[in-house]
Amino acid sequence: MMATFHSSSGGFDFLGLRPARGSGTETGGLEIVYDDGVRRRMVWRVQGKTPARGLDEALKSAVNQKRVLPALYAELKRRGVMIEVVAG
C-alpha cells in the first residue's frame, strides 16, 4: 500500500491507495481500496492522470466522516478524479 487511513472515530473503516495489479493505466495504475471491517470490501481503479498527493488528501478526509463512501465520492468528484469499479 502506498497510503493507508483508518477512521479516527474508533470505527473499523479503512481506505488505502495502492499500485494497481497489472498496472497499465496513465496514472501508473493506482487503486483505491475500502473496507468497513465487517462485510464490505470495494476496489476502484483511478482513471486519468491524478497526483497521488491529491488522492491521499481525499482519502484522509473521507475516512473520518460518519458516512465514508458518500464522503469519498464527494471528495473525488471535487478533485475531478474519475474511478472505475474493480471489485465490490
C-alpha positions, -999 to +999 in steps of 0.1 A: +000+000+000+012+035-008-010+051+018-035+038+044-061+056+065-082+043+094-112+060+109-101+081+139-136+078+155-129+043+166-148+027+137-133-001+115-134+019+082-103+017+062-092+034+029-060+027+011-042+037-020-021+011-038-005+003-071-030-015-094-025-051-101-013-054-137-007-017-139-011-001-173-032+030-169-020+065-174-016+071-136+009+043-133-020+022-121-035+033-088-063+017-070-084+029-040-094+002-015-122+005+010-130-020+038-156-015+065-141-041+087-172-062+088-187-072+054-178-048+026-146-045+006-145-024-025-118-016-050-117+012-076-091+019-103-082+056-108-087+068-143-066+095-160-038+115-145-042+123-109-014+132-084-012+107-056-009+135-031-044+148-040-058+113-036-041+109-002-059+141+010-092+129-004-090+095+014-078+111+047-107+135+046-133+109+037-123+082+062-130+105+091-166+112+080-196+094+095-206+081+061-173+072+045-184+061+010-205+092+002-177+114+016-152+096-006-173+100-038-177+137-029-140+143-023-131+125-056-157+145-075-145+178-060-110+170-072-121+158-107-109+122-101-126+095-122-127+059-110-140+026-122-151-004-101-127-033-100-143-053-071-172-047-048 
